[in-house]
Amino acid sequence: MHVTVERDGSVTVTEDLTYAFDGPFTGGYRDVPVRPGESITNISVSENGRAYSPGASAELGSSGAPDTFGTADIDNAMRIVWHYQAFNETRTFTVSYTFTGLTQIYDDVGDVTLQVWGDEWDSSLERLTASISVPKAPATPSIVDPPVRVWGHSTVAGYTKLRKDGRGANLVATGIPPNTFVEMRVTFPREALRSTGGGVVHDGEGLPKIVAQERVIAAEQDRNLRRDDFVRNHALVLMLLGLLFSFLPAVGIGIVIWARYGREPKVASPVQGFVMEPPTNDPPAMITALLAPGYQRATGDTFTATLFDLIRRRYLDAVPYQTVKKTWGGLKEQDVTDLAMHVRDKDPSDLLEFEKEVHTTIVHATQGKEHILLSELKDEFKGDPAYYSKRFSGFTSDVKAQLQQKGWWVASGRKVAGLTTMALWIAAIVFLLFGGRLLGWDPNQSYLWQGVLQIGVALMLFANAIVLTGFLIARRGWERRSREGAELADKWSAFKKFLGDFAGMKEAPPASIAIWEQVLCYGIAFGIADRVLAAAQ
């Protein structure tokens, strides 16, 4: 790119754009940024001295006759589109235009600041060369030495250099990644201009202010380059710290919430050893939910335990039933003991709501039948999944409702945990989208460390939000048993331990048939019915 400052302050720009085409191509474009107060005229496109004709379409993706171009005003830019035919070749196009209002004219100097490579380019560039030529100023004592000054602004490697003839400066930049600008700024004596119609006139001297601005920019760029080096040189340590802070804050928040809302109350007189009989007559489903880490637990085992509890309490009848199971393609027969169940003529109105759901399930399963075998229930459920799924959903929700009525679990930390988790998610999204602005970064000065830091902090916030979401779902951190529930859970835990361990103990288990039936129900609910039955044999 070559830039020439004319005698009236207008600026003529000539860009040589070289493309290496791989395949067929028919068009190119250039968006030239135009700031408020600036305008672009005298636009031309040529190739090897051959001028393209104006008037073609300037819409991206449009077709046009080769060797033509068109222009269009878009948001804060002038779009130049040219048409050609190229196939597997290298071509160089020359785009020229004149800026009016670009040169800032002060009492002492003229100031030209121009992006010689814009951040709108989505492709990288290996090497960029640019120059700015200024009019020759007369030799007068008023001209400060040096008469021409130059600065370069970018995040890439490069340099600027004054020309030996004193008529301008050159810039070289290498390894320019996509969407990265390179800017050049030149000041020259005001006396070099014959008129000011092509620029913008300001009162007072400009050079002291310009030098002060450049010192600030240079200091900021130096800080950012040092930060880039720090990030590169300490990448492993920073990654380990990032990994640590991806969950440590959430863990700390979870511990604080647990200490305040989820810590179990102390039991006044903890049970030592075993409890050899059920401490209370509470239904198995309620006891399972009391002992579970979170009161919402109401599994298929608790449903089955409730079914056997209803049999024990004579709301349902179950009698042994022998069936013949054929294996090996019917060549072998095996006697299998099953249970035949039917509903007794006993009023179920005194049952708890979740027990009624189980009772209703068996009523529905035995409609039009003398009885239903225990082994047939699975196939029965598959035959009408919508109905039985509704029954089980009602069972689980009724267990929760009954548990809330009992007051065995206290969920006072739910609101705090939920609001904290939501705040972390919002913070992560906001920081990902607006982190640079929140930290006061200049969007026009995009440095590596800023992008790395913004994305890194956003990812750490997202990771902490995920950890805290798991904490919220698990419930146990913000929910605890009431004092009554903790006392009861201590006794039932001792009984559960007894059921799990008494098969190899010398102590005699309960001898009463009624007690054995009750013990079996709790064994089913706890998922250890096989141990209970093994110990009973």
FENCORWO-V386304 format. One record per residue. N is the residue number from 1. SS is DSSP state (H for helix, E for strand, - for the rest). Layout:
n: (N:N)
ss: (SS:SS)
//
This chain:
n: (1:2:3:4:5:6:7:8:9:10:11:12:13:14:15:16:17:18:19:20:21:22:23:24:25:26:27:28:29:30:31:32:33:34:35:36:37:38:39:40:41:42:43:44:45:46:47:48:49:50:51:52:53:54:55:56:57:58:59:60:61:62:63:64:65:66:67:68:69:70:71:72:73:74:75:76:77:78:79:80:81:82:83:84:85:86:87:88:89:90:91:92:93:94:95:96:97:98:99:100:101:102:103:104:105:106:107:108:109:110:111:112:113:114:115:116:117:118:119:120:121:122:123:124:125:126:127:128:129:130:131:132:133:134:135:136:137:138:139:140:141:142:143:144:145:146:147:148:149:150:151:152:153:154:155:156:157:158:159:160:161:162:163:164:165:166:167:168:169:170:171:172:173:174:175:176:177:178:179:180:181:182:183:184:185:186:187:188:189:190:191:192:193:194:195:196:197:198:199:200:201:202:203:204:205:206:207:208:209:210:211:212:213:214:215:216:217:218:219:220:221:222:223:224:225:226:227:228:229:230:231:232:233:234:235:236:237:238:239:240:241:242:243:244:245:246:247:248:249:250:251:252:253:254:255:256:257:258:259:260:261:262:263:264:265:266:267:268:269:270:271:272:273:274:275:276:277:278:279:280:281:282:283:284:285:286:287:288:289:290:291:292:293:294:295:296:297:298:299:300:301:302:303:304:305:306:307:308:309:310:311:312:313:314:315:316:317:318:319:320:321:322:323:324:325:326:327:328:329:330:331:332:333:334:335:336:337:338:339:340:341:342:343:344:345:346:347:348:349:350:351:352:353:354:355:356:357:358:359:360:361:362:363:364:365:366:367:368:369:370:371:372:373:374:375:376:377:378:379:380:381:382:383:384:385:386:387:388:389:390:391:392:393:394:395:396:397:398:399:400:401:402:403:404:405:406:407:408:409:410:411:412:413:414:415:416:417:418:419:420:421:422:423:424:425:426:427:428:429:430:431:432:433:434:435:436:437:438:439:440:441:442:443:444:445:446:447:448:449:450:451:452:453:454:455:456:457:458:459:460:461:462:463:464:465:466:467:468:469:470:471:472:473:474:475:476:477:478:479:480:481:482:483:484:485:486:487:488:489:490:491:492:493:494:495:496:497:498:499:500:501:502:503:504:505:506:507:508:509:510:511:512:513:514:515:516:517:518:519:520:521:522:523:524:525:526:527:528:529:530:531:532:533:534:535:536:537)
ss: (-:E:E:E:E:-:-:-:-:-:E:E:E:E:E:E:E:E:E:E:-:-:-:E:E:E:E:E:E:E:E:E:E:-:-:-:-:-:E:E:E:E:E:E:E:E:E:-:-:E:E:-:E:-:-:-:-:-:-:-:-:-:-:-:-:-:-:E:E:E:E:E:E:E:-:-:E:E:E:E:E:E:E:E:E:E:E:-:-:E:E:E:E:E:E:E:E:E:E:E:-:-:-:E:E:-:-:-:E:E:E:E:E:E:E:E:E:-:-:-:-:-:-:-:E:E:E:E:E:E:E:E:E:-:-:-:-:-:-:-:-:-:-:-:-:-:-:-:E:E:E:E:E:-:-:-:E:E:E:E:E:E:-:-:-:-:-:E:E:E:E:E:E:E:E:E:-:-:-:-:-:E:E:E:E:E:E:E:E:H:H:H:-:-:-:-:-:-:-:E:E:-:-:-:-:-:H:H:H:H:H:H:H:H:H:H:H:H:H:H:H:H:H:H:H:H:H:H:H:H:H:H:H:-:H:H:H:H:H:H:H:H:H:H:-:-:-:H:H:H:H:H:H:H:H:H:H:H:H:H:H:H:-:-:-:-:-:-:-:-:-:-:-:-:-:-:-:-:-:-:-:-:-:H:H:H:H:H:H:H:H:-:-:-:-:-:-:-:-:H:H:H:H:H:H:H:H:H:H:H:H:H:-:-:-:E:E:E:E:E:E:E:E:E:E:E:E:H:H:H:-:E:E:E:E:E:E:E:E:E:E:E:E:-:-:-:-:H:H:H:-:-:H:H:H:H:H:H:H:H:H:H:H:H:H:-:-:-:-:-:-:E:E:H:H:H:H:H:H:H:H:H:H:-:H:H:H:H:H:H:H:H:H:H:H:H:H:H:H:H:H:H:H:H:H:H:-:-:E:E:-:-:-:H:H:H:H:H:H:H:H:H:H:H:H:H:H:H:H:H:H:H:H:H:H:H:H:H:-:-:-:-:-:-:-:-:-:H:H:H:H:H:H:H:H:H:H:H:H:H:H:H:H:H:H:H:H:H:H:H:H:H:H:H:-:-:-:-:-:E:E:-:H:H:H:H:H:H:H:H:H:H:H:H:H:H:H:H:H:H:H:H:H:H:-:-:-:-:-:-:-:-:H:H:H:H:H:H:H:H:H:H:H:H:H:H:-:-:H:H:H:H:H:H:H:H:-)
//
